[in-house]
Amino acid sequence: MTLIGYLFWGICLVAVIFTFFIEKKLGTTPPYKTEHQTLYDEMTKIDRTLVQN
């Protein structure tokens, strides 16, 4: 491999490692749900438990 190849793959590897550690440090937040969505989720959970029993 030429010097350009080593440089290219080195930069790619550093970018992947950097994004992994930034994601690990900062983390992701759960998606924001409105009250309507939360109520719908709770109602479907109750409906599923009633159907299973």
Secondary structure as GFF3:
##gff-version 3
##sequence-region A 1 53
A	DSSP	alpha_helix	3	26	.	.	.	ID=ss1
A	DSSP	alpha_helix	35	52	.	.	.	ID=ss2
###
